[in-house]
């Protein structure tokens, strides 16, 4: 996970190709990890007793008692009543304190800018969004500067209670040439997003791929409580994917796992295209425009006349056809418990697309060892922004895959 470099304003990812240096863990590092695990268990399972925490974490009752005492003292958790049993003292139930700390999550994409203020329990306290196509860096900076202070004021939260800012940002935002993309949009290639935002609040900035952020958000606050392994399909202006395996986000050797949008298939005319030019909001808008219907936002997709609705139905079928082979490969190679669809596609259309894919995947049941059901993600609309807001929490408070490994 990303580690803060105190001499710099940005928390960098580091060289993913080399990975962390494997070595033993000292007691301080192990103690920090155990506290993170306990805090996460309370956040997921609370209200929960210390006895139940010991069972869930595998830690001793004495260790749980010490850890929860520290968490209560630091106001990261709260007592939430007692359970009265037949014998002994009533057991105290614990929950996370949603007001203990807060985080900002910012999603920058080709058709919108969305920002959320998230509390430690995962609730969005304030939200700001702007529907804008191909916003330039200066526009994003101005939106952030104006909106973040307004959000804090509306929620009555002091800046000192923020632990960081997370940014969900497409890796290929300047390279993927979507319909109507202006030439000067390539300016993003020379921009450091952390430098663009740091001076506003002076707190750590964490940058993550948008699909990865969405999958992390779903892992922490959505279906991750039900599925420990899933593939996340993010339908936005383009198409992305994220992979969660055994309860942890899987990045791959170069941090680019899940890039389903870069795969190829044929569209309805037989033309070879990347999937992101077939299964995406920009592709759907183009199809509607070709049919004489001007739609430029997800909200516009919720109030279509019959002719436009027929175009959407054809796009659902075309998207299903394009996704079948990649999803067969995902099922065979990864064997996830579920394939979850999130992003800015309106919920009824996500459900329609999921039903269409599930129906087609039945054809492969006799040829495959297992087929994961396709369903709408819980954290759909603002998933990248919510996932981005989790990044500062993960850095300082929640367990990570590498918590017991020494970094450089």
BASE-61329 format. One record per residue: x, y, z of N, C-alpha, C in turn; residue in one letter. Coordinates in steps of 0.001 Angstrom, whole numbers, plus 500000, padded with zeros to 6 digits. Example, Ala and Ser with C-alpha at 12.3 -4.5 7.8 and 13.67 -1.06 7.14 Angstrom:
<recs>
513190494310507800512300495500507800513200496700507800a
512850497750507080513670498940507140512900500030507870s
</recs>
This chain:
<recs>
500841498814500000500000500000500000500878501239500000x
500295502387499779501054503615499695501547504052501059x
502776504569501099503371504988502362503739506457502284x
503531507147503370503756508587503378505238508920503446x
505682509773502567507031510320502602506944511701503245x
507347511821504472507074513033505229507756514262504649x
508800514043503871509488515186503290508817515668502015x
507786514946501555507111515303500315505609515379500577x
504893516123499717503463516269499927502656515073499457x
503264514154498738502507513074498107502901511737498695x
501921510862498865502185509512499349502297508612498137x
503493508216497792503742507518496530503514506029496655x
503247505410495506503032503969495469504348503225495504x
505373503748494882506657503058494854506783502163493632x
507876501410493568508150500537492433507447499214492640x
506295499039491972505510497827492173506199496595491596x
507117496799490640507759495649490011508671494907490968x
509210495605491962510102494971492906509379494477494144x
508297495169494547507541494764495719508288495078496990x
507673494786498151508306495082499429509448494123499714x
510378494584500528511475493722500946510975492770502024x
511104491468501805510619490474502752511579490358503922x
511034490506505133511864490388506321510968490147507504x
511591489856508631510827489606509834510161490866510336x
509225490684511254508491491799511815508850491973513277x
509059493218513686509320493459515098508004493590515854x
508082493662517182506880493675518005506033494915517754x
506700496043517500505947497271517254505110497148515990x
505717496604514931504980496455513672503841495447513836x
504110494339514530503070493344514759501947493931515603x
502299494733516614501280495354517448500404496304516667x
501013497075515774500246497988514927499301497209514026x
499813496113513454498973495283512589497797494705513359x
498032494193514560496953493610515359495891494654515708x
496337495883515948495366496938516246494541497262515007x
495191497297513848494463497556512610493427496456512354x
493830495203512559492930494075512335491733494163513282x
491989494488514548490913494592515529489965495725515186x
490523496868514807489691498007514443488826497688513227x
489413496997512264488656496601511075487541495633511452x
487821494699512338486798493739512768485643494447513464x
485944495455514258484878496218514915484070496988513880x
484770497572512902484081498347511869483135497478511051x
483570496251510748482766495366509907481655494680510697x
481948494264511929481022493406512680480291494108513814x
480686495341514140480085496007515285478589496241515151x
477857496308516285478353496194517668478845494773517959x
480020494680518566480635493377518796481324493384520153x
481310492236520842481943492133522155483408491766522018x
484152491919523092485569491540523092485729490038522901x
484817489262523472484888487800523299484753487444521822x
483803488066521156483612487795519728484808488277518916x
485406489402519305486587489901518601487747488927518700x
487940488338519860489014487356520023488790486166519098x
487546485746518968487232484621518078487436484993516614x
487062486209516259487141486637514860488568486919514407x
489395487427515306490752487830514926491809486781515232x
491499485829516122492496484844516537493452485364517586x
493230486587518062494071487154519114493581486691520485x
494448486744521483494077486308522826493144487334523467x
492324486898524419491454487851525130492245488985525769x
493446488669526302494267489718526915494701490745525878x
495109490272524701495522491185523637494354492061523191x
493192491460523042492002492215522651491658493260523701x
491786492905524959491492493855526035492420495063525959x
493705494825525750494670495924525655494414496798524430x
494163496147523303493951496897522063492682497737522150x
491588497144522622490331497888522683490401499028523702x
491186498846524741491372499945525705492033501134525022x
493059500874524184493713501954523451492757502608522456x
491977501773521764491042502310520774489966503176521431x
489497502761522607488520503559523331489133504872523809x
490364504798524288491048506004524766491259507000523634x
491590506482522445491821507343521282490523507752520593x
489393507291521107488074507609520574487851507081519163x
488621506070518774488391505429517480487203504485517541x
486902503948518716485723503119518924484947503647520116x
483689503235520193482800503664521269482106502453521875x
481743502560523146480911501549523778479472501767523334x
478809500677522984477442500773522457476516499845523233x
476483500009524537475600499187525357476264497916525825x
475499497111526554476017495862527122475076494699526831x
475671493512526792474902492275526665474841491627528032x
473642491413528567473476490819529885473273489313529747x
474185488553530315474099487109530283473706486546531634x
473739485226531720473325484566532962474381484694534040x
475644484785533657476721484833534633477692485974534328x
478402486413535384479477487377535203478986488769534868x
479964489651534603479680491032534270479102491133532857x
478180492052532641477650492251531279478776492605530311x
478716492042529101479754492276528092479464493563527328x
480482494418527204480336495675526467480407495417524964x
479501496050524237479532495981522783480262497213522239x
481078497005521217481902498073520659481518498359519209x
481588499635518840481381500066517450482450501103517122x
482717501291515837483648502349515467482990503700515702x
483791504680515992483309506043516166483323506731514805x
482172506951514193482167507546512849482769508940512805x
482777509638513954483299510994514012484767511062514411x
485422509887514495486823509888514939487741510534513916x
487465510335512641488288510933511588487513510907510281x
487990511698509326487288511852508058488301511860506915x
487777511642505716488632511622504540487882512214503356x
488638512778502434488080513297501186488383512315500062x
487389512036499242487580511218498050487193511996496815x
488084512062495839487851512825494603487979511903493399x
486959511889492563486984511107491328487022512058490136x
488103511983489369488265512795488159488079511874486960x
487109512197486103486900511361484918486583512239483724x
486387511608482569486238512378481341484888513075481232x
483912512697482059482590513298481938482067513906483232x
482874513905484282482397514482485534483550514619486523x
483299515396487571484170515461488747483256515255489952x
483606514308490814482786514032491992483675513963493220x
483209514570494304483965514558495548483033514226496708x
483530513394497635482750513024498812483578513255500068x
482885513534501146483477513603502480482989512370503228x
483912511492503588483571510190504160483967510133505626x
483054509606506472483446509378507865484020507977508006x
484528507655509202485248506397509375484331505177509318x
483022505397509448482071504293509325481649504063507879x
482169504882506963481870504696505552480665505457505059x
480146506399505857478999507193505434479460508479504755x
478806508801503658479107510050502954478413511191503688x
479192512108504250478642513230504997478314514418504096x
479028514548503013478783515650502095479278515243500710x
478680515825499685479008515429498313478922516643497407x
479830516701496442479800517747495420480132517101494086x
479416517469493064479685516882491748479417517909490658x
480101517736489552479891518602488394479941517760487136x
478869517814486348478841517129485067479575518004484054x
480779517590483702481584518363482757482421517402481930x
482417517601480648483146516704479755484576517208479550x
485525516329479796486950516576479567487444517832480291x
487219517841481585487673518967482414489193519039482413x
489725520221482209491177520428482218491694520488483659x
492996520332483844493561520366485202493183521616485989x
493222522781485369492892524016486082491443524019486545x
490553523425485746489144523344486121488957522443487329x
489659521318487317489583520390488448490125521049489713x
491221521749489587491824522419490743490872523457491339x
490232524236490484489284525240490959488084524594491634x
487558523525491033486431522802491629486801522287493013x
487976521708493125488427521165494408488588522268495452x
489234523350495086489472524444496022488164525015496565x
487203525207495677485931525795496100485071524798496865x
485020523572496396484077522599496940484507522024498276x
485809521801498477486229521111499687485916521944500923x
486120523232500857485819524081502011484308524162502251x
483525524208501179482077524227501322481568522931501948x
482142521806501543481724520517502088482022520423503580x
483208520848503969483570520816505386482661521722506200x
482353522883505651481481523822506368480071523261506516x
479538522664505437478187522098505503478104520981506532x
479158520167506606479159519036507532479609519428508935x
480097520658509100480554521101510405481786520367510892x
482716520088509989483913519305510310485153520165510091x
486026520191511080487255520978510988488273520279510095x
489089521051509427490121520498508546491080519590509308x
491323519888510582492268519110511382491821517668511586x
490551517375511320490046516018511521490140515166510260x
490670515730509196490883514978507961492217514233508026x
492219512964507609493456512189507601494123512192506227x
493411512638505207494023512682503889492992512842502785x
493508512951501580492687513059500376493052511903499453x
492046511183498982492266510134497996491711510562496652x
492428510235495583492003510628494235491889509378493361x
490724509192492758490518508116491782490661508729490394x
491618508203489643492040508868488415492373507810487369x
491741507832486187492033506820485164493505506843484747x
494126505665484686495540505596484301495783506175482915x
494881505902481996495086506319480606494194507494480235x
493993508415481171493061509509480944493467510372479748x
494745510478479473495188511308478349495364510510477062x
495490509170477186495787508351476001494553507768475337x
493529507442476132492332506842475556491512507926474857x
491408507849473554490752508906472787489272508563472610x
488459509114473509487028508888473463486380509861472490x
485141509585472082484467510499471147484424511925471677x
484695512872470812484661514311471113485769514760472060x
486756513921472312487843514315473222488702515381472552x
488870516546473188489676517608472570491160517288472612x
491905517838471678493325517561471599494103518023472810x
493701519153473401494463519669474535494189518920475832x
493308517907475773493058517094476970494302516288477330x
495202516135476380496462515425476636497332516151477656x
496942517354478047497694518099479064497784517329480372x
496829516419480625496860515634481854498114514765481948x
498713514418480819499886513543480834501064514198481547x
501092515517481601502216516226482211501886516749483608x
500736516335484154500276516862485439500458515838486554x
500993516276487676500992515461488890499762515849489705x
498859514917489838497602515215490514497842515619491961x
498825515006492609499103515348494005499507516809494141x
500348517277493212500802518667493257499649519632492971x
498696519174492185497547520000491837496662520288493051x
496655519342494013495708519421495119496327519687496481x
497596519408496651498184519379497993498094520709498732x
498364521796498072498467523090498745497143523580499330x
496033523010498914494733523489499384494544523176500868x
494820521934501275494629521519502662495933521163503373x
496976520892502612498254520543503225498257519206503922x
497427518264503464497388516914504039497766515909502954x
498151514679503343498615513705502351497596513446501247x
498094513285500030497262512997498869497644511621498334x
496648510765498151496857509413497654496162509286496300x
496859508805495294496286508686493955496179507215493582x
495021506820493052494768505430492684493991505384491370x
494203504340490602493402504093489411491924504043489796x
491045504585488942489630504695489310488955503347489499x
489257502377488636488640501058488781489155500356490038x
490448500524490334490998499949491555490339500571492776x
490161501890492755489514502570493880488088502073494058x
487370501892492955485995501403493039485949500000493641x
486876499137493216486918497774493754487276497786495238x
488198498662495628488578498783497042487384499280497865x
486637500238497318485443500713498005484414499615498183x
484220498816497147483278497695497241483770496653498235x
485073496434498276485674495470499205485444495900500654x
485580497192500933485491497689502304484057497965502741x
483225498519501856481910498979502279480757498392501473x
481034497452500602479975496879499786479913495376499883x
479935494724498740479791493266498693481015492517499192x
482081493260499523483258492606500083482977491908501392x
481906492280502071481522491586503299480860490246502988x
480443490080501729479804488827501302480739487989500446x
481492488637499565482409487938498660483845488333498979x
484711487353499187486120487647499428486913487703498130x
486360487172497067487023487220495759485984487628494714x
486256488739494026485328489173492987486060490027491959x
485474490106490769485973490993489725485004492157489615x
485534493385489632484706494588489576484801495184488175x
483650495368487553483574495936486211483059497364486344x
483881498348486012483532499749486176483144500353484825x
481858500681484686481350501278483455481207502774483672x
482098503532483063482044504995483141482155505528481718x
482829506666481537483065507156480183483863506136479387x
484711505361480076485432504248479461485040502973480221x
485891501961480198485606500693480880486854500238481605x
486708499940482886487840499459483679487453498254484499x
488446497669485136488187496501485977489117496473487164x
488684495826488221489491495661489426489297494268489984x
490337493742490606490320492357491059490607492272492549x
489684491666493288489861491405494712489972489898494903x
491060489470495546491294488054495787491536487835497271x
490781486917497861490934486562499277490921487791500177x
490035488719499892489858489876500750490863490990500570x
491711490926499551492697491971499295492694492374497836x
492961493661497569493011494102496185494293493590495535x
494170492991494353495321492418493643495734493364492520x
496969493880492609497440494877491660498116494290490423x
498747493135490556499545492632489462500962493164489524x
501825492687488635503247493017488679503515494507488493x
502719495172487659502935496592487373501762497459487795x
500924496921488659499794497689489136498688497887488125x
498643497073487066497649497275486008496751496060485816x
496530495284486872495618494149486742494204494645486470x
493397493786485867491986494098485661491675494983484483x
492635495271483608492416496219482502491584495603481385x
490353495282481693489470494613480734489114495522479560x
489102496827479782488734497748478714489704497780477554x
490933497299477768491941497307476696491856496071475808x
491064495066476198490876493890475363490060494257474129x
490108493389473127489451493685471849488280492745471575x
487297493281470849486205492481470305485651493249469111x
484590492709468511483997493360467347482678494002467742x
482453495224467225481193495885467508480105495359466580x
478941496000466604477801495508465827478051495551464331x
478992496391463867479303496487462437480428495545462022x
480978494810463006482070493905462715483439494519462820x
483502495784463235484779496481463360485477496085464650x
486791495807464551487575495452465731487832496696466575x
487483496609467871487647497749468781488050497266470162x
488655498166470931488834497884472342487465497867473016x
487337497058474057486057496942474752485569498282475294x
486493499163475688486065500446476254485385501338475230x
485524501002473939484823501748472910483506501087472521x
483170499991473192481902499300472985481052499353474247x
481670498967475377480956498895476658481366500089477513x
480710501206477323481019502418478091479904503430477868x
479848504409478757478854505465478594479115506274477331x
480380506532477028480682507318475828480219506585474572x
480372505253474558479898504468473413478373504520473319x
477705504434474464476242504487474462475746505859474007x
476372506919474500475980508268474070476156508425472555x
477255507865472020477506507963470576476432507227469783x
476049506056470283474990505286469607473687506085469593x
473365506701470721472145507500470800472225508723469888x
473408509359469848473589510533468987473415510166467520x
473975509018467129473817508563465740472351508322465390x
471566507989466394470140507756466172469292509008466312x
469958510155466548469235511413466632468810511804468033x
469393511169469045469019511464470431470232512018471174x
470078513220471696471183513876472398471084513570473892x
471989512725474390472067512398475807473521512570476226x
473762513302477307475145513596477688475424513336479163x
474467512710479868474686512431481283473903511187481679x
474316510499482729473572509311483184472114509622483494x
471846510813484040470459511160484348469599511142483094x
470174511574481964469420511571480719469028510179480265x
469755509170480719469434507789480341468228507240481095x
467767507953482097466646507467482900465302507950482374x
465302508818481367464035509340480829464102509398479302x
464087508225478705464221508096477261462869507770476618x
462659508300475431461470507932474670461700506574474003x
460639505946473486460749504563472981461853504346471950x
462043505284471032463078505096470015464462505024470627x
464745505902471575466036505883472255466171504635473123x
465073504235473727465091503038474571465470501805473752x
465002501745472502465341500624471619466834500608471307x
467445501791471165468888501872470932469655501365472146x
469180501722473338469822501246474561469737499723474646x
468591499168474293468431497710474330469420497028473388x
469613497620472214470582497046471268471998497167471818x
472288498272472494473609498443473106473837497416474218x
472814497113474986472920496086476025473295494744475391x
472653494408474282472963493146473610474384493163473053x
474777494269472418476120494379471860477172494300472978x
476903494942474105477833494900475229477942493487475788x
476822492811475881476836491427476346477679490557475435x
477467490703474128478251489917473161479742490180473325x
480107491443473548481524491806473662482142491315474962x
481344491200476015481878490837477325481924489337477584x
481191488559476807481090487123477106482443486438477142x
483237486574476100484534485876476069485477486329477182x
485625487654477434486463488061478567485970487513479902x
484655487458480099484144486949481370484296485442481484x
484230484741480372484552483310480398485998483108480844x
486897483927480290488309483827480677488499484154482158x
487820485188482642487933485556484053487452484419484938x
486351483801484571485843482677485356486817481511485376x
487407481210484227488318480065484146489661480341484816x
490189481542484659491527481842485165491535482280486619x
490492482960487065490486483550488400489517482856489343x
488401482369488807487378481707489620486856482614490741x
486359483805490393485822484690491431484471484193491929x
484071484685493097482749484343493618481656485126492906x
481993486312492411481009487153491740481707488108490803x
480962488591489828481404489684488957480423490823489192x
480933491946489683480093493056490107480244494238489153x
479126494817488777479129495938487845478804497217488605x
479671498204488504479453499498489125479772500604488143x
479751501826488631480036502960487773478834503871487647x
478782504632486578477774505682486432476586505267485581x
476575504058485080475413503555484354474247503443485338x
473070504020485034471943503967485975471607502535486401x
471167502390487638470935501067488230470030500174487384x
468913500667486827468079499771486013468823499202484798x
469710500010484208470470499516483060471564498551483497x
472152498783484672473117497812485205472431496478485427x
471242496511486015470510495270486261470146494582484956x
469781495362483952469454494783482649470688494144482014x
471826494836482097473063494292481538473476493027482286x
473380493035483609473749491858484397472864490669484057x
471559490903483920470641489812483573470952489257482191x
471285490151481257471613489709479902472881488862479894x
473884489280480654475134488518480715474904487169481391x
474178487165482496473907485897483192473197484902482280x
472274485409481489471542484532480573472472483924479533x
473402484728479015474345484214478025475352483254478639x
475768483506479869476787482667480493476282481266480780x
474961481114480875474390479778481089474790478829479960x
474984479370478780475366478541477624476699477832477843x
477531478358478752478864477805478968478932476918480212x
477797476694480864477792475971482135478399474583482015x
478123473896480933478625472526480783480108472488480425x
480682473626480042482069473673479585483028474237480622x
482483474767481731483315475449482713483118474856484099x
484166474871484928484042474324486289483120475140487177x
483042476459486944482179477323487756481913478619486995x
480735479190487222480381480472486625479943481405487736x
480631482535487873480288483507488901479066484306488471x
478127484528489371476979485369489026477405486814488797x
476725487477487886476969488888487601475867489696488269x
476248490731489017475261491520489753475720492964489873x
474781493833490239475111495241490461475884495391491761x
476951496192491732477736496467492926476925497323493891x
477235497193495180476551497992496197476967499450496098x
478273499686496021478801501051495921478956501401494447x
477847501691493783477877501840492337478187503259491885x
477268504212492101477379505534491489478672506265491842x
478952506378493140480121507130493589481258506208494014x
481276504991493479482247503993493931483697504468493840x
484143505060492728485551505502492700485867506567493742x
484946507514493957485192508571494946485218507997496359x
484266507101496671484245506469497998485490505617498191x
485848504849497164487058504031497263488303504870497452x
488347506021496768489492506919496937489570507441498361x
488416507731498955488397508242500328488881507211501336x
488807505943500977489274504886501877490798504827501935x
491475505307500891492924505185500815493641505794502022x
493292507007502472493945507531503674493664506699504916x
492444506157505049492135505281506176493014504030506136x
493157503454504949493966502238504815495426502514505173x
495893503682504790497287504025505058497580504099506548x
496663504636507329496963504916508728496234504045509735x
495093503416509337494268502765510344493842501334510035x
493732500972508762493166499673508413494251498683507997x
493984497374508125494998496379507766495231496332506271x
496480496082505883496841495943504481497618494650504303x
497754494251503050498480493002502765499923493051503224x
500523494253503219501942494370503490502239494986504852x
501264494939505761501440495600507049502606495028507851x
502920493756507654503995493128508419505289493017507636x
505343493668506463506541493623505634507219494975505634x
508516494989505689509249496255505677509294496821504267x
508968498088504151509155498768502882510517499412502839x
510838500059501702512132500725501571512156502015502367x
</recs>
